[in-house]
């Protein structure tokens, strides 16, 4: 699972990295140790508007059919193995997005109950700025008609690096290699191709 990330790249950095514009519909989010449960508006690129970086979507997916936003703490991550049958995601498999970040964090348990832990920071081996695989949706607030855009991060079985780090839950977010970003955005590409053993080029460092 993944609930904490760094997004240290500036508006200018991501504009150069992806060679596309950044929209002005929301504040451009920069932060260290960003908590997903605070539902930040991390920058994303959606396949319905791939020529622009979106800044007004929030982490924690609210599906279009939801009555309210109360359960979005439970939709920060989406398991790729069950994504086609889970109610929140099965209708939006074509709504692909790239979630922009510079690192993320996981904890290695040193005892069976996780009372003692080591924190690890995980980076891309190849790119300072990388993308997680995501899905997005829009929800209309029935009380006032406000449109809320949101996204979830897709996870898969852990590779050998993350099995070591994340021994309490053997999961990891899908970090897309740069050459696969456009393939992932294409809804004609089977999303299952990005499940393990798809190999994200990542490296983990222990932090204090």
C-alpha positions in Angstrom: 0.0 0.0 0.0 1.1 3.6 -0.3 -0.2 6.5 1.7 2.8 8.9 2.0 4.8 10.5 -0.9 7.1 13.3 -1.7 6.1 15.7 -4.5 9.1 18.1 -4.5 9.1 19.0 -8.2 8.1 22.6 -9.1 5.6 23.7 -11.8 8.6 24.4 -14.0 10.2 21.0 -13.3 7.1 19.0 -14.4 6.5 21.2 -17.4 10.0 20.4 -18.6 9.8 16.7 -17.6 6.6 16.1 -19.5 6.8 18.9 -22.1 3.2 19.9 -21.6 1.3 22.8 -20.0 0.3 23.0 -16.4 -3.3 24.1 -15.9 -4.3 27.0 -13.6 -7.4 25.6 -12.1 -5.8 24.7 -8.8 -2.8 25.4 -6.7 0.3 23.4 -7.8 1.0 21.0 -5.0 4.6 20.7 -3.7 5.3 18.9 -0.4 7.5 16.5 1.6 6.0 13.5 3.3 2.6 14.2 1.9 -0.2 12.3 3.8 -2.8 10.7 1.5 -5.4 10.8 4.2 -5.3 14.6 3.9 -6.5 14.2 0.3 -3.9 16.5 -1.4 -4.3 17.7 -5.0 -1.2 16.1 -6.3 -0.5 16.9 -10.0 -1.7 14.3 -12.4 -2.0 13.7 -16.2 -5.3 12.2 -17.4 -5.9 10.4 -20.6 -8.9 12.6 -21.4 -6.6 15.6 -21.3 -3.0 14.3 -21.9 -1.7 17.7 -23.1 -2.1 19.3 -19.7 -1.0 18.6 -16.1 -4.1 18.7 -13.9 -3.8 20.4 -10.5 -7.4 20.2 -9.1 -7.9 16.5 -8.5 -7.7 15.0 -5.0 -6.1 11.8 -3.8 -8.9 9.4 -2.5 -11.3 8.5 -5.3 -15.0 9.4 -5.1 -16.9 7.4 -7.8 -19.5 9.2 -9.8 -22.3 7.1 -8.2 -21.4 7.9 -4.6 -23.9 9.5 -2.3 -21.1 11.3 -0.3 -17.3 11.6 0.1 -17.1 9.8 3.4 -15.4 6.6 2.2 -12.5 8.2 0.3 -10.0 7.2 2.9 -10.6 3.6 1.7 -9.9 4.5 -2.0 -6.4 5.9 -1.8 -5.2 2.7 -3.2 -6.8 0.2 -5.7 -5.6 -3.4 -5.9 -4.9 -4.2 -9.6 -5.9 -7.9 -9.1 -9.5 -7.0 -8.2 -9.8 -3.7 -9.9 -12.2 -5.1 -12.6 -14.7 -6.3 -10.0 -14.5 -3.7 -7.3 -17.5 -1.3 -7.4 -15.5 1.9 -7.1 -13.2 1.1 -10.0 -14.8 -1.5 -12.4 -16.6 1.2 -14.4 -13.5 3.5 -14.8 -10.8 1.2 -16.0 -10.4 3.4 -19.1 -10.0 6.5 -16.9 -6.2 6.3 -16.6 -3.9 8.9 -15.0 -0.3 9.4 -14.2 0.3 10.6 -10.6 3.4 12.7 -10.4 5.8 12.3 -7.5 9.5 12.2 -6.5 9.5 9.4 -3.9 7.3 7.5 -1.5 7.6 5.9 1.9 7.0 2.5 3.5 7.8 0.9 6.9 9.6 -2.3 7.6 8.2 -4.0 10.7 10.9 -5.3 13.1 8.5 -7.3 15.2 5.2 -9.2 14.4 2.9 -6.4 15.6 4.8 -3.4 14.1 5.6 -1.8 17.4 9.2 -1.2 16.1 9.6 0.0 12.6 12.2 1.3 10.1 11.1 3.9 7.6 12.3 3.6 4.0 12.1 6.1 1.2 11.7 4.7 -2.3 12.9 6.5 -5.5 12.9 5.7 -9.2 16.3 4.5 -10.3 16.1 6.4 -13.5 14.1 9.6 -13.0 13.9 12.3 -10.3 10.3 12.8 -11.2 8.3 9.7 -11.8 4.6 8.6 -12.1 2.4 6.1 -10.3 -0.3 4.4 -12.2 -3.7 5.8 -11.3 -7.4 5.9 -12.1 -9.6 9.0 -11.8 -13.3 10.0 -11.7 -15.6 13.0 -11.2 -18.4 13.3 -8.6 -21.1 15.9 -8.5 -22.1 17.0 -5.0 -25.9 16.7 -4.9 -26.1 19.5 -2.3 -24.6 22.3 -4.4 -23.6 20.9 -7.8 -19.9 21.2 -7.2 -17.8 18.9 -9.3 -15.1 17.0 -7.3 -12.3 15.4 -9.3 -10.4 12.6 -7.6 -8.0 9.7 -8.2 -6.7 6.5 -6.7 -3.2 4.9 -6.9 -3.1 1.4 -8.3 -1.1 -1.2 -6.4 0.2 -4.7 -7.1 2.1 -7.6 -5.5 5.5 -6.5 -4.1 8.7 -7.2 -6.0 11.8 -8.5 -4.1 12.9 -5.0 -2.9 9.5 -4.2 -1.5 9.0 -7.6 0.0 12.0 -6.9 2.2 10.9 -3.3 3.0 7.2 -4.0 3.4 7.1 -7.3 5.2 3.9 -6.5 7.0 1.9 -6.2 3.8 3.5 -7.5 0.6 2.1 -4.7 -1.7 3.6 -1.8 -3.6 2.3 1.0 -5.8 2.9 0.6 -9.5 5.7 3.0 -10.4 5.7 3.3 -14.2 8.9 3.3 -16.1 9.1 6.4 -18.3 8.9 4.4 -21.5 5.6 2.9 -20.4 3.7 6.0 -19.3 1.9 6.6 -22.6 1.1 2.9 -22.9 -0.5 3.0 -19.5 -2.6 6.0 -20.4 -3.9 4.2 -23.5 -7.2 2.5 -22.4 -6.7 -0.1 -25.1 -3.7 -1.4 -23.2 -4.8 -4.2 -20.8 -4.3 -2.8 -17.3 -3.2 -6.2 -16.1 0.0 -5.8 -18.1 1.2 -3.5 -15.2 0.6 -6.1 -12.5 3.6 -7.9 -11.0 5.9 -9.2 -12.5 5.9 -5.8 -14.3 9.2 -4.5 -13.0 9.4 -1.0 -11.7 12.9 0.3 -11.5 13.0 1.5 -7.9 15.5 1.7 -5.1 14.9 2.0 -1.4 16.9 3.8 1.3 16.4 3.6 5.1 15.7 6.9 6.7 15.7 8.1 10.3 
